[in-house]
Amino acid sequence: STQSTWGIYDPRDNVTHDMIELEDNQAAISLTSCVFHGTRGEPYLIVGTVKDLKPNPKTCKGGALLTFRFTDDGTKLELVHKTILQGVPHALCPYQGRLLCGVDNVLRLYDLGKRKLLRKCENKNLPNCITHIHRQSERIYVGDISESIHCLRYKRSENVLAIIADNTTPRWMTCMCPLDYSTVAGADKFGNIFISRLGANVSDDVDLDSHRNWMWDRGLLNGAPQKAEEIIQFHVGDMVTSLNLTSLTPGGQEVILYTTLMGGVGCLAPIQSRDDADFFTLLEMHLRQENPPLCGRDHLSYRSYYFPCKDVIDGDFCALFTTLPYAKQKSIAEELDRQPEDVCKRLEDMRNKVI
């Protein structure tokens, strides 16, 4: 049996208010806050629950969306209504004054009603099971449990959620994070981090508000009409559990911060100049020759375990330069037309840009 509990946590006073417990073997598996149209900016808490869930084989007795209102200056939760579902609401996301909900492989758009949430439209063409939903302006990025990332857009004039792009490579998604309007980062359960981007020509076609339905309805490779391009690929070596675009220092550059199942924390930092990119690429190449791994395994083969490593430099590997004997440091530095001290300073400067 399972039992879920949630409440309101005040970080200033370190106090948890209004704890709510579910009964009848119900489990809360998703939640989000949403400001609906016509509520004068009042936020609501939406909790997705499921009853008698058995993971293998996957069975349940139905799900529900519980809608709560914040009262008493945000310290209490008042149940507004309960919306019964026939599936499991794995993911929730606010979208333009409404609520996006992933019920198994169906993406639905809900609005606030007096007795329950009102279903406005849905898309039943997603492959298996929706596990992540993120919005970026008018775009909707959906993570499928085993079919990577899909990009959708809500066509208001026709009240339709249309799939406009997907990836050519199926992936078992564990987390994802939008980076900008056309770019999203993701990770799969085999320890790979990738960045997918819609090309400039795809973006221009998608954003045209016209009646060219062929652009939305035609398929490519048994999938969406457009395909995203994977511009970054890197094998971490551990299952990535979260991704976040953030800055680690006030005023510092934004990095992609990730955490792993075994407790690791790392980040992917952008290299902003061609000179830095060429320098660290050459340094990594010489380190592979002068400092091979102890177990004899090729470094590049490891970082390309499932997919070829693309446009990522292994900073941990480059940092091993400072642990080498001085003779090897001088040999590598001469190949780079620098002194060993200059290489160490370059590594330190790159680290200081992040932390």
C-alpha positions in Angstrom: 0.0 0.0 0.0 1.1 3.6 -0.5 0.2 6.8 1.2 1.2 10.3 0.1 1.4 13.5 2.2 2.0 17.1 1.2 1.9 20.5 2.8 3.0 24.1 2.6 6.6 24.7 3.7 7.8 28.2 4.9 11.6 28.3 4.4 11.9 31.6 6.4 10.5 30.1 9.6 11.4 26.4 8.8 7.7 25.4 9.4 5.4 23.1 7.5 1.8 24.2 7.4 -1.4 22.2 6.8 -0.3 18.7 6.1 -2.7 16.7 4.0 -2.7 12.9 3.8 -4.3 10.7 1.1 -6.3 7.6 2.0 -7.6 4.6 0.1 -4.2 3.6 -1.2 -3.8 6.8 -3.3 -0.5 8.2 -4.3 0.4 11.7 -5.4 2.7 11.5 -8.4 2.6 15.1 -9.8 1.8 18.6 -8.7 2.1 22.2 -9.9 0.7 25.7 -9.2 -1.4 27.3 -11.9 -3.1 30.7 -12.3 -6.2 30.2 -14.4 -8.0 32.8 -16.6 -10.6 34.9 -14.8 -9.2 34.2 -11.3 -7.6 37.7 -10.9 -4.2 36.2 -10.5 -5.1 33.8 -7.7 -2.9 30.7 -7.7 -4.2 27.2 -7.4 -2.4 24.0 -6.4 -3.1 21.0 -8.7 -2.1 17.6 -7.4 -2.2 14.5 -9.7 -3.1 11.2 -7.8 -3.5 7.6 -8.7 -5.3 4.8 -6.9 -4.0 1.2 -6.4 -1.0 1.7 -8.7 1.0 -1.4 -9.5 4.2 -0.8 -11.6 4.7 -4.2 -13.1 2.5 -5.0 -14.8 1.3 -1.4 -14.8 -2.3 -1.3 -13.6 -4.4 1.1 -11.5 -8.0 1.9 -10.7 -7.9 5.4 -12.1 -6.4 8.8 -11.3 -7.6 12.2 -10.3 -6.7 15.9 -10.3 -7.2 17.6 -6.9 -7.6 21.4 -7.1 -6.7 23.4 -4.0 -7.0 27.0 -3.2 -4.6 28.8 -0.9 -6.2 30.5 2.2 -5.1 32.3 5.4 -2.3 34.1 3.7 -1.0 31.0 2.0 -0.8 28.8 5.1 -3.9 26.6 4.5 -5.2 24.5 1.6 -8.9 24.3 0.7 -10.1 21.6 -1.7 -12.1 23.2 -4.5 -13.0 20.0 -6.5 -11.8 16.7 -7.7 -11.5 15.7 -11.4 -11.7 12.0 -12.1 -9.3 10.5 -14.8 -9.1 7.2 -16.5 -5.4 7.1 -16.5 -2.3 8.2 -14.5 -1.5 12.0 -14.5 2.3 11.7 -14.7 3.1 15.3 -15.5 1.4 18.8 -15.0 2.4 22.2 -16.3 0.6 25.6 -16.4 0.2 27.0 -19.9 -1.3 30.4 -20.9 -3.9 30.5 -18.0 -4.8 26.8 -18.4 -3.4 23.5 -17.3 -1.5 20.9 -19.4 -1.8 17.3 -18.1 -0.1 14.2 -19.4 -2.4 11.2 -18.8 -0.5 8.2 -19.9 0.2 9.0 -23.6 -2.5 11.6 -23.9 -1.7 15.4 -23.6 -4.8 17.3 -22.4 -5.5 21.0 -21.9 -7.8 21.9 -18.9 -9.5 25.0 -17.7 -11.0 25.8 -14.3 -14.6 24.9 -13.8 -17.0 25.2 -10.9 -17.3 21.5 -10.2 -14.3 20.1 -11.9 -11.5 20.9 -14.4 -12.9 21.3 -17.9 -11.2 19.4 -20.8 -10.7 21.9 -23.7 -8.7 19.7 -26.1 -6.3 16.8 -26.2 -3.7 15.0 -28.4 -3.6 11.2 -28.4 -0.7 10.8 -30.9 2.2 10.7 -28.4 3.9 7.3 -28.4 3.9 5.7 -24.9 3.8 7.7 -21.7 4.3 11.4 -20.9 6.7 11.9 -18.0 7.7 15.6 -18.4 6.0 18.7 -19.7 7.7 22.1 -20.1 6.6 25.3 -21.8 8.7 27.9 -23.6 6.5 30.8 -24.7 4.0 29.3 -27.0 5.9 26.0 -27.5 5.3 22.9 -25.4 8.1 20.4 -24.9 6.9 16.9 -23.9 9.2 14.1 -22.7 8.1 10.6 -23.5 9.3 7.8 -21.3 11.0 5.9 -24.2 10.7 8.2 -27.2 12.7 11.2 -26.4 11.3 14.8 -26.7 8.4 16.1 -28.7 7.6 19.7 -29.5 3.9 20.8 -29.7 2.0 24.0 -30.2 -1.5 25.0 -29.3 -3.4 26.3 -32.4 -5.9 28.5 -30.7 -8.0 29.2 -33.8 -8.7 25.4 -34.3 -8.4 24.5 -30.6 -5.8 21.8 -31.4 -2.6 20.6 -29.8 -0.4 19.8 -32.8 2.9 17.9 -32.8 5.4 20.0 -34.8 8.7 18.3 -34.2 10.4 15.3 -32.5 13.8 13.6 -32.4 15.0 10.8 -34.7 16.7 8.9 -31.8 14.4 7.2 -29.2 15.6 7.8 -25.6 14.4 6.6 -22.2 14.0 10.1 -20.6 14.8 10.8 -17.0 14.7 14.6 -17.0 14.7 17.6 -19.4 15.1 21.4 -19.2 14.3 24.1 -21.8 17.3 26.3 -22.6 15.6 28.8 -25.0 12.7 29.0 -27.4 14.2 26.4 -29.8 16.6 24.4 -27.6 16.0 21.9 -24.9 18.4 19.7 -22.8 17.6 16.2 -21.8 19.0 13.1 -20.2 18.2 9.4 -20.5 18.5 6.5 -18.0 21.7 5.2 -19.6 23.7 8.3 -18.4 23.6 10.4 -21.6 23.1 14.1 -21.7 22.1 15.7 -25.0 20.8 19.1 -26.3 18.3 19.1 -29.1 17.5 22.2 -31.2 15.0 23.1 -33.9 16.9 24.7 -36.8 16.3 28.3 -37.9 14.3 27.2 -40.9 12.1 24.9 -38.7 11.4 27.7 -36.3 10.4 30.1 -39.0 8.0 27.6 -40.6 6.4 26.7 -37.2 5.8 30.2 -36.0 3.9 31.3 -39.1 0.3 31.7 -38.1 -1.2 30.6 -41.4 -3.7 28.0 -42.7 -1.1 25.7 -44.3 -2.4 22.6 -42.6 -0.1 20.4 -44.6 2.8 21.6 -42.5 1.2 20.3 -39.4 -0.4 17.1 -40.7 2.3 15.6 -42.9 4.6 13.1 -41.3 8.4 12.4 -41.7 9.9 9.0 -40.8 6.6 7.9 -39.2 6.8 10.8 -36.8 6.4 14.6 -36.7 6.6 16.8 -39.7 9.9 18.4 -38.5 12.9 16.9 -36.9 15.1 18.4 -34.2 18.9 18.2 -34.4 21.0 17.0 -31.6 23.8 19.5 -31.3 25.4 18.2 -28.0 26.0 14.6 -26.9 27.9 13.4 -23.8 28.0 10.2 -21.7 28.2 11.0 -18.0 28.4 7.5 -16.8 25.6 7.7 -14.2 21.9 8.1 -14.5 21.1 11.8 -14.5 18.1 12.6 -12.2 17.7 16.4 -12.7 18.7 19.2 -15.1 18.5 22.9 -14.4 19.6 26.1 -16.2 21.1 28.3 -13.5 24.0 30.5 -12.5 26.2 29.4 -9.6 27.5 32.9 -8.8 25.8 36.3 -8.8 26.2 37.8 -12.2 28.0 34.6 -13.5 27.3 32.9 -16.7 24.5 30.4 -16.9 25.4 26.7 -16.8 23.4 23.4 -17.1 23.5 22.0 -13.6 22.9 18.2 -13.3 22.7 15.7 -10.5 23.1 11.9 -10.7 21.6 8.9 -9.0 24.8 8.1 -7.1 25.0 11.6 -5.6 27.2 13.4 -8.1 26.7 17.1 -9.1 28.2 18.5 -12.3 27.6 21.2 -14.8 28.0 21.9 -18.5 29.4 25.4 -19.1 29.4 27.1 -22.5 32.7 28.0 -24.1 32.2 31.5 -25.5 35.3 31.9 -27.7 36.8 29.9 -30.5 40.2 30.3 -29.0 39.2 28.6 -25.8 37.4 25.9 -27.7 40.5 25.1 -29.8 42.8 25.2 -26.8 40.8 22.8 -24.6 40.1 20.5 -27.6 43.9 20.2 -28.2 44.6 19.8 -24.5 42.1 17.0 -24.2 43.6 15.3 -27.3 47.2 15.4 -25.9 46.0 14.1 -22.5 44.4 11.1 -24.1 47.9 10.2 -25.6 50.1 11.1 -22.6 47.8 10.1 -19.7 45.7 7.1 -20.7 43.2 5.7 -18.1 44.6 3.2 -15.6 42.3 0.4 -16.8 43.5 0.9 -20.3 40.1 1.9 -21.7 40.0 4.6 -24.4 38.7 7.8 -23.0 36.8 8.8 -26.2 35.2 5.4 -26.4 33.9 5.8 -22.9 32.4 9.2 -23.4 30.8 7.9 -26.6 29.5 4.7 -25.0 26.0 4.9 -26.6 26.2 7.8 -29.0 29.3 9.6 -30.4 30.5 12.4 -28.2 29.7 15.6 -29.9 30.9 19.2 -29.1 31.7 18.5 -25.4 35.1 18.8 -23.8 35.6 16.7 -20.7 36.6 19.2 -18.0 37.4 16.6 -15.4 39.8 14.9 -17.7 41.5 18.2 -18.6 41.9 19.0 -14.9 44.2 16.0 -14.6 46.9 18.1 -16.3 47.9 19.5 -13.0 48.4 16.0 -11.5 50.9 15.0 -14.2 54.7 15.0 -13.6 56.3 18.2 -14.6 58.1 16.6 -17.6 54.8 15.5 -19.1 53.2 18.9 -18.4 56.1 20.6 -20.2 55.8 18.2 -23.1 52.1 18.9 -23.6 52.5 22.6 -23.0 55.1 22.8 -25.8 52.7 21.2 -28.2 50.3 23.9 -27.3 53.0 26.7 -27.7 52.6 27.6 -24.0 54.3 27.1 -20.7 52.8 24.7 -18.1 52.0 27.6 -15.8 49.9 29.2 -18.6 47.9 26.0 -19.1 47.2 25.7 -15.4 46.1 29.4 -15.3 43.8 28.8 -18.2 42.2 25.8 -16.4 41.7 27.9 -13.3 40.2 30.8 -15.2 37.6 28.5 -16.8 36.8 27.1 -13.4 36.4 30.5 -11.8 33.9 31.5 -14.6 31.5 28.9 -13.2 32.2 28.9 -9.5 
